[in-house]
Amino acid sequence: MSTYVFRRLLGLVPVLFGISLLVFSIVRMVPGDPAQIMLGQRATPEALERLRETLHLNDPLFFNTQAVAEGGSPLDLFDSQYFNFVGDVMRGNLGTSIFSLIPVRDSLSRRFPATLELTLIAMLFALLVGIPAGVVAALRRGTMLDTAVMIGAVSGVSFPVFWLAIILIYIFAVNLQWLPPSGRLDASTQFDPITGLYVLDGFLRLRFDVVWDALRHLILPAIALGSIPLAIVVRMTRSSMLEVLSQDYVRTANAKGLARSIVVNKHALRNALLPVVTVIGLSFGSLLSGAILTETVFSWPGIGRWVYDAIAARDYPIIQGGVLFVAFIFVIVNLLVDLSYALIDPRIQYS
């Protein structure tokens, strides 16, 4: 097991290197000049040039061939924007925002807990509803209940997240006024978080009013964000359960007279969870990186909205650091999913 984990972690290096190269290249292909955006359309050419020099935007992108041609050392070839960025990342420095002048690492530490908390609650909602619904649909195959569950699953995939978010706000926040439409806490709530996960911090500080307030703010964005993984989990659970229920060992367990609940929960569901766990891992990583629409509609202060605003402002360090960080989390989540297979099915061995 340890050898397998080490090899997988070692494989992170070329993956993250490739992602950094791809993101760096794509960001600079997008039209727009950060200096022009900062100074405005009336800025003089001299002011723009000074700012570009200050921000190192005039440095070579990949290789500084001019420095070598002028008699510099071979190492000067790597004195460029990309390799300086890679060197900073290897030292744990993701750069500094062009506009706010705040280190990207500091902004990530403040915003990532908000995205993580929303993702965890959204996945919890998807699992608590999706797995039982998929199991029931498989056990009642061909019935009206099965049809209703599948219609709901197809609808969950079909509805755009932003549309569902607006509908939820209109019904439950505007008309019924049951839940807040945006933010993480009420403006009047005074609270000093510990980890940045407000629900957990509320328990740690014994502030149950904060726990309730944070949960109320999480309900609508979690439902909107969790609608797509919920639909995928339902369909995958149903399909996997139907396949497992047709296996010989399940028919043998039924022939022995075992209780239906034991056959379903112990023999069928556990073996049907392997493909479901794979979907869960991929969905979790996707939610961490793709919550931009949800965070925008609900004014959620997470990394999705943060990176989106950085793209509009051509804030290169935030885009590069944010995407690289999310990619790292995505790969780690998939590694944990792979390791969980051995816990679900003891027949799987890693070497």
C-alpha distance (Angstrom), angle and dihedral (degrees) to the residues before:
residue distance angle dihedral
M1 . . .
S2 3.83 . .
T3 3.81 91.0 .
Y4 3.79 91.1 51.1
V5 3.82 91.9 49.3
F6 3.81 91.4 48.1
R7 3.80 92.1 51.2
R8 3.79 91.4 48.3
L9 3.81 91.9 49.3
L10 3.80 90.0 47.7
G11 3.78 88.0 52.7
L12 3.81 88.9 59.7
V13 3.80 90.8 74.4
P14 3.84 99.0 68.8
V15 3.81 90.9 37.4
L16 3.79 93.9 54.6
F17 3.80 91.0 40.8
G18 3.81 89.9 54.5
I19 3.80 92.1 46.8
S20 3.80 91.6 50.0
L21 3.81 90.9 50.9
L22 3.81 91.9 47.4
V23 3.80 95.3 47.2
F24 3.80 93.1 44.5
S25 3.81 91.3 51.8
I26 3.80 97.0 44.4
V27 3.81 94.1 46.9
R28 3.79 91.5 55.5
M29 3.79 92.0 47.4
V30 3.82 90.4 61.0
P31 3.82 110.7 98.8
G32 3.78 114.9 -111.3
D33 3.79 140.0 79.7
P34 3.83 118.9 -123.2
A35 3.81 90.5 -151.5
Q36 3.80 91.4 53.0
I37 3.80 91.3 48.1
M38 3.81 91.8 50.0
L39 3.81 97.3 46.6
G40 3.79 98.7 34.0
Q41 3.78 133.2 -129.6
R42 3.81 94.2 -63.0
A43 3.79 95.4 58.6
T44 3.81 116.2 125.2
P45 3.82 120.2 -116.9
E46 3.81 89.4 -115.9
A47 3.81 92.7 55.2
L48 3.79 91.6 46.9
E49 3.80 91.6 50.5
R50 3.82 92.6 49.3
L51 3.80 91.2 50.4
R52 3.81 92.4 48.0
E53 3.78 89.4 52.7
T54 3.80 90.9 48.9
L55 3.80 91.8 50.5
H56 3.83 92.2 43.3
L57 3.79 90.0 -122.4
N58 3.80 90.3 138.3
D59 3.79 93.1 57.7
P60 3.83 117.0 108.5
L61 3.79 112.7 -86.2
F62 3.82 100.5 -134.1
F63 3.82 114.9 -9.4
N64 3.80 128.3 24.3
T65 3.79 97.9 -144.7
Q66 3.79 91.6 158.9
A67 3.81 92.8 62.9
V68 3.80 91.1 51.4
A69 3.80 92.0 46.6
E70 3.80 90.0 53.4
G71 3.79 91.3 57.9
G72 3.78 102.0 -87.1
S73 3.79 125.4 144.7
P74 3.82 121.1 -86.8
L75 3.80 88.5 -106.6
D76 3.80 89.3 63.8
L77 3.81 86.2 71.0
F78 3.81 87.6 76.3
D79 3.81 94.6 49.0
S80 3.80 91.8 110.5
Q81 3.78 139.9 115.7
Y82 3.81 95.1 -97.1
F83 3.77 99.4 46.4
N84 3.80 91.8 42.9
F85 3.79 87.4 53.8
V86 3.83 92.0 49.2
G87 3.79 90.6 47.6
D88 3.81 91.5 51.9
V89 3.81 90.7 49.4
M90 3.80 91.5 51.7
R91 3.82 87.7 54.5
G92 3.81 91.1 50.4
N93 3.79 94.4 -103.0
L94 3.81 116.2 125.8
G95 3.77 93.8 -175.1
T96 3.80 134.9 -106.6
S97 3.77 127.5 -75.7
I98 3.79 112.5 -102.8
F99 3.79 93.3 -142.2
S100 3.82 106.8 33.2
L101 3.84 95.9 29.2
I102 3.83 87.2 -139.1
P103 3.82 116.5 137.1
V104 3.79 110.7 -103.7
R105 3.81 90.1 -132.0
D106 3.82 91.1 58.7
S107 3.80 92.6 49.2
L108 3.81 90.5 48.4
S109 3.79 91.8 51.9
R110 3.81 89.6 55.2
R111 3.80 98.9 41.9
F112 3.78 104.4 35.4
P113 3.85 94.9 69.3
A114 3.81 89.1 58.3
T115 3.81 92.3 52.6
L116 3.81 92.0 42.1
E117 3.81 92.7 51.4
L118 3.80 92.2 48.4
T119 3.82 91.3 47.1
L120 3.81 93.2 49.2
I121 3.80 93.1 50.6
A122 3.81 91.9 44.6
M123 3.82 91.5 51.3
L124 3.81 91.1 45.2
F125 3.79 88.9 53.8
A126 3.82 91.0 47.5
L127 3.82 93.0 49.8
L128 3.80 98.4 42.7
V129 3.79 90.8 51.7
G130 3.80 102.4 27.4
I131 3.81 102.8 51.3
P132 3.84 96.8 47.9
A133 3.80 90.4 43.3
G134 3.81 91.4 51.0
V135 3.82 92.0 48.0
V136 3.81 92.7 48.9
A137 3.81 91.2 47.6
A138 3.81 90.5 52.2
L139 3.80 93.2 47.7
R140 3.83 90.9 47.6
R141 3.79 95.9 41.9
G142 3.78 114.1 171.7
T143 3.81 95.0 14.0
M144 3.78 129.1 115.6
L145 3.81 88.9 -102.0
D146 3.80 91.0 56.7
T147 3.80 90.7 48.8
A148 3.81 92.3 49.0
V149 3.81 92.2 50.0
M150 3.80 92.5 49.7
I151 3.81 92.3 47.1
G152 3.80 88.1 53.0
A153 3.81 91.0 48.4
V154 3.80 93.2 50.4
S155 3.81 90.0 46.9
G156 3.79 91.0 51.6
V157 3.79 91.1 56.5
S158 3.81 93.9 41.8
F159 3.81 100.9 50.0
P160 3.83 113.4 85.9
V161 3.79 111.7 -118.6
F162 3.81 94.5 -128.2
W163 3.83 91.1 50.9
L164 3.80 92.3 50.3
A165 3.81 90.1 46.6
I166 3.80 92.2 53.0
I167 3.82 91.6 47.2
L168 3.82 91.2 50.4
I169 3.81 91.1 49.7
Y170 3.80 92.0 47.8
I171 3.81 94.0 50.2
F172 3.80 104.9 35.9
A173 3.81 102.6 25.9
V174 3.81 105.3 30.9
N175 3.82 104.9 29.4
L176 3.81 104.6 26.2
Q177 3.82 95.8 23.5
W178 3.80 90.9 -150.0
L179 3.79 97.8 130.0
P180 3.82 136.0 29.1
P181 3.81 116.6 -102.0
S182 3.80 100.2 -141.1
G183 3.78 148.0 3.7
R184 3.80 131.8 44.9
L185 3.83 99.9 -96.5
D186 3.78 137.3 11.0
A187 3.80 113.6 -87.0
S188 3.80 90.5 -118.5
T189 3.82 94.0 55.6
Q190 3.80 113.4 104.6
F191 3.78 111.2 -157.2
D192 3.80 138.3 153.7
P193 3.83 108.1 -152.3
I194 3.79 124.3 -148.4
T195 3.80 105.8 -164.4
G196 3.80 99.4 11.4
L197 3.82 90.9 -112.7
Y198 3.79 97.9 112.9
V199 3.80 97.8 -162.1
L200 3.81 91.8 51.5
D201 3.81 92.5 41.9
G202 3.78 90.2 51.7
F203 3.81 89.9 57.4
L204 3.80 92.3 44.5
R205 3.80 92.0 52.9
L206 3.83 92.7 38.5
R207 3.79 89.2 -120.2
F208 3.79 99.3 143.1
D209 3.79 90.8 169.5
V210 3.81 87.5 62.7
V211 3.82 90.5 47.8
W212 3.79 91.2 54.5
D213 3.80 93.1 43.0
A214 3.82 92.0 49.7
L215 3.81 92.0 47.8
R216 3.81 91.5 50.4
H217 3.80 90.1 53.7
L218 3.81 91.0 47.1
I219 3.80 99.0 52.4
L220 3.81 100.9 77.3
P221 3.83 99.0 40.2
A222 3.82 90.7 43.4
I223 3.81 92.0 53.3
A224 3.80 91.6 47.2
L225 3.80 93.5 46.1
G226 3.80 94.2 41.7
S227 3.82 96.2 49.6
I228 3.81 95.5 89.5
P229 3.84 97.5 44.9
L230 3.81 88.0 44.2
A231 3.80 91.0 57.3
I232 3.81 92.0 45.7
V233 3.81 92.6 48.5
V234 3.81 91.4 49.8
R235 3.80 93.4 51.8
M236 3.80 94.5 43.1
T237 3.82 93.2 46.9
R238 3.79 92.1 49.3
S239 3.80 93.4 47.6
S240 3.80 93.6 46.1
M241 3.81 93.3 45.7
L242 3.82 91.8 51.1
E243 3.79 89.8 52.9
V244 3.81 93.6 47.8
L245 3.81 94.5 44.8
S246 3.79 89.0 59.9
Q247 3.82 93.4 56.0
D248 3.80 122.0 110.5
Y249 3.80 95.7 -118.6
V250 3.80 91.1 57.2
R251 3.80 91.4 50.1
T252 3.82 88.5 48.2
A253 3.80 91.2 51.5
N254 3.80 89.7 51.1
A255 3.81 90.9 47.5
K256 3.80 90.2 54.1
G257 3.77 89.0 60.3
L258 3.81 97.1 -113.7
A259 3.77 116.7 165.4
R260 3.78 114.1 -89.6
S261 3.79 91.8 -121.6
I262 3.83 91.7 54.8
V263 3.80 92.4 48.8
V264 3.79 92.7 48.8
N265 3.81 99.8 40.6
K266 3.80 102.3 33.8
H267 3.79 104.8 30.2
A268 3.80 106.5 24.5
L269 3.79 109.9 26.9
R270 3.79 97.2 47.5
N271 3.80 92.3 53.3
A272 3.79 91.1 43.5
L273 3.81 92.6 55.4
L274 3.81 97.5 75.3
P275 3.83 97.0 81.9
V276 3.81 89.2 37.1
V277 3.81 91.1 55.8
T278 3.81 89.3 51.8
V279 3.80 90.4 53.6
I280 3.81 90.3 46.7
G281 3.79 91.7 54.0
L282 3.79 93.8 48.4
S283 3.80 91.8 45.1
F284 3.80 92.5 49.3
G285 3.78 91.6 52.7
S286 3.79 91.0 46.1
L287 3.79 92.1 51.3
L288 3.80 91.4 52.0
S289 3.78 90.7 54.0
G290 3.79 102.0 30.5
A291 3.79 106.2 47.3
I292 3.81 92.5 106.2
L293 3.81 96.9 113.5
T294 3.79 94.0 44.4
E295 3.79 93.3 47.2
T296 3.79 90.8 47.2
V297 3.81 95.7 50.7
F298 3.81 93.9 44.6
S299 3.84 95.4 37.9
W300 3.78 88.5 -121.8
P301 3.84 111.5 173.9
G302 3.80 96.7 -134.6
I303 3.79 135.9 127.3
G304 3.81 94.5 -93.5
R305 3.80 93.7 64.3
W306 3.80 89.8 38.6
V307 3.81 94.1 55.9
Y308 3.82 90.8 42.9
D309 3.81 91.2 55.9
A310 3.82 89.4 46.1
I311 3.81 90.9 54.4
A312 3.80 90.7 52.8
A313 3.81 89.9 49.7
R314 3.85 94.9 42.0
D315 3.81 89.0 -123.8
Y316 3.81 95.4 167.8
P317 3.83 99.7 -172.6
I318 3.81 93.1 53.8
I319 3.81 92.9 47.4
Q320 3.81 93.3 47.2
G321 3.79 96.2 42.6
G322 3.79 95.2 41.8
V323 3.80 95.3 48.9
L324 3.81 92.5 44.6
F325 3.80 91.2 50.3
V326 3.81 92.8 49.0
A327 3.81 90.2 47.7
F328 3.80 89.8 53.0
I329 3.81 91.3 51.0
F330 3.80 90.8 46.9
V331 3.82 92.5 53.9
I332 3.82 92.4 45.8
V333 3.81 91.1 50.9
N334 3.80 90.6 52.1
L335 3.81 90.4 49.6
L336 3.81 90.0 53.3
V337 3.80 89.7 48.7
D338 3.81 90.8 53.2
L339 3.81 90.9 49.7
S340 3.80 91.3 49.6
Y341 3.82 90.1 62.9
A342 3.81 90.2 75.9
L343 3.80 90.5 53.9
I344 3.80 92.8 50.5
D345 3.81 96.5 42.0
P346 3.85 115.3 26.7
R347 3.82 89.7 -163.8
I348 3.81 89.4 74.1
Q349 3.79 112.8 90.8
Y350 3.81 127.0 -175.3
S351 3.78 120.1 -148.4
